[in-house]
């Protein structure tokens, strides 16, 4: 029992220091899954609170798509599975930060310069900005999803 408790504490500590995992956007409407491939991090939408457009919307009852995208060839892409974080790498000066990538906001169809920082064990500050320095833009504090099965998502090894 004592070994199990130590293992659980170590697992939580290790999980808390990783960018990889499921992250709930502050609105509570979207979960993105951030993964690392080689030295590059990317994130896809894996859960939507409302996968269909709500009552009163012009597309009521239809699957949510990237309808605000300025490229007419992309407006029919499904939001579920959409890549919304890309090309981020660990900052050489701060191992708790990612930089050099982009963030895509499907709600307005715009792509921004992106960066991220682990601000606390289970919080990720995700920044999208108009400038590469992150001065003009927005940030959101995403919460790590500790129990992905609660959202119908698979456990991550």
matplotlib code that plots the C-alpha trace (Angstrom):
import matplotlib.pyplot as plt

x = [0.0, 2.8, 4.6, 1.3, 0.9, 4.5, 4.0, 0.8, 2.4, 5.4, 3.0, 1.0, 4.2, 5.6, 2.2, 2.0, 5.3, 4.5, 2.9, 1.5, -2.0, -5.6, -6.3, -9.8, -10.2, -11.5, -15.0, -15.4, -16.6, -13.4, -10.7, -7.5, -4.9, -1.3, 1.3, 4.9, 6.4, 10.2, 10.8, 7.6, 4.3, 0.9, -2.7, -6.0, -9.6, -10.7, -13.8, -16.6, -19.3, -21.7, -20.5, -23.6, -24.6, -27.1, -30.7, -31.2, -27.9, -28.3, -26.6, -28.7, -28.2, -25.3, -21.8, -19.6, -17.2, -14.5, -17.1, -15.2, -12.1, -11.2, -10.1, -13.3, -11.6, -11.3, -14.7, -16.2, -13.5, -14.9, -13.9, -13.6, -10.0, -9.0, -5.3, -5.4, -1.8, 1.3, 5.0, 5.8, 9.1, 10.5, 12.0, 15.8, 15.7, 12.7, 11.8, 8.3, 7.6, 6.9, 7.5, 7.8, 4.5, 1.0, -2.6, -5.7, -9.0, -11.8, -14.5, -13.1, -11.2, -7.8, -4.3, -2.0, 1.6, 1.5, 3.3, 2.5, 3.7, 3.1, 2.1, 1.3, 1.3, -2.0, -2.4, -1.3, -1.3, -1.9, -1.2, -2.3, -0.9, -0.8, 2.9, 5.7, 6.6, 3.1, 2.4, -0.8, -3.2, -5.0, -4.2, -6.2, -5.5, -6.3, -6.8, -5.2, -7.9, -7.0, -9.8, -10.2, -12.5, -15.1, -15.2, -15.1, -11.4, -8.9, -6.3, -2.8, 0.1]
y = [0.0, 2.4, 1.7, 2.3, 5.7, 6.7, 5.6, 7.6, 10.8, 10.4, 9.8, 12.9, 14.9, 13.6, 14.1, 17.7, 18.7, 17.4, 19.4, 16.2, 15.3, 16.4, 20.1, 21.6, 25.1, 27.6, 27.8, 24.1, 23.5, 21.9, 19.5, 19.5, 16.7, 17.9, 15.4, 15.5, 14.2, 14.4, 17.8, 19.4, 19.7, 19.8, 19.7, 18.5, 18.9, 15.6, 16.5, 19.1, 19.7, 20.3, 18.5, 19.8, 23.4, 24.4, 25.4, 28.8, 28.5, 28.7, 25.3, 23.9, 20.1, 19.8, 18.7, 21.7, 22.7, 25.3, 27.7, 30.9, 29.9, 32.5, 29.7, 28.4, 25.0, 24.6, 25.8, 22.3, 20.7, 19.2, 20.9, 17.5, 16.3, 19.8, 20.7, 23.8, 23.9, 23.3, 23.6, 24.5, 23.6, 23.7, 27.1, 26.6, 29.3, 27.9, 24.2, 25.0, 27.0, 26.2, 28.7, 29.2, 27.7, 28.7, 28.5, 28.3, 29.6, 27.8, 30.1, 33.0, 31.2, 32.9, 31.5, 33.2, 33.1, 30.6, 29.8, 28.0, 27.8, 25.4, 27.9, 25.4, 21.6, 21.1, 24.4, 25.4, 29.1, 29.0, 32.2, 33.3, 36.6, 38.8, 39.4, 36.8, 38.3, 37.6, 41.2, 41.7, 38.8, 36.7, 33.9, 31.3, 29.1, 25.5, 22.8, 19.3, 16.6, 14.2, 11.7, 11.5, 8.6, 11.0, 12.6, 9.3, 9.8, 7.0, 6.9, 8.1, 5.8]
z = [0.0, 0.9, -2.4, -4.3, -2.6, -3.4, -7.0, -7.3, -5.9, -8.3, -11.2, -10.4, -10.1, -13.4, -15.2, -13.9, -15.4, -18.9, -21.7, -23.1, -22.1, -22.3, -21.5, -20.8, -22.3, -19.7, -21.3, -20.5, -24.0, -25.6, -24.7, -26.7, -26.7, -26.8, -28.0, -28.8, -32.0, -32.0, -30.5, -31.7, -29.8, -31.4, -30.2, -31.6, -30.5, -29.0, -27.1, -27.6, -25.0, -27.9, -31.0, -32.9, -33.4, -30.8, -31.2, -32.8, -34.8, -38.6, -38.7, -35.8, -35.3, -37.7, -36.7, -35.9, -38.7, -39.2, -40.8, -39.9, -41.8, -44.5, -46.9, -48.6, -49.0, -45.2, -44.0, -44.0, -41.8, -38.7, -35.4, -33.8, -34.6, -35.9, -35.3, -33.1, -31.8, -33.9, -34.3, -30.6, -29.1, -25.6, -24.9, -24.4, -21.6, -19.8, -19.8, -18.6, -21.7, -25.4, -28.1, -31.9, -32.8, -33.6, -32.2, -34.3, -33.0, -34.9, -33.3, -35.3, -38.0, -37.2, -36.7, -34.2, -33.1, -30.2, -27.0, -23.8, -20.3, -17.4, -14.8, -12.1, -11.9, -13.7, -15.5, -19.0, -20.0, -23.7, -25.6, -29.1, -30.3, -33.4, -32.8, -32.3, -28.9, -27.4, -26.5, -28.5, -28.1, -25.6, -23.1, -21.4, -18.4, -19.5, -16.8, -17.2, -17.5, -14.7, -15.4, -19.2, -19.0, -17.5, -21.0, -22.9, -23.7, -23.5, -20.7, -21.7, -20.9]

ax = plt.figure().add_subplot(projection="3d")
ax.plot(x, y, z, "-o")
ax.set_aspect("equal")
plt.show()
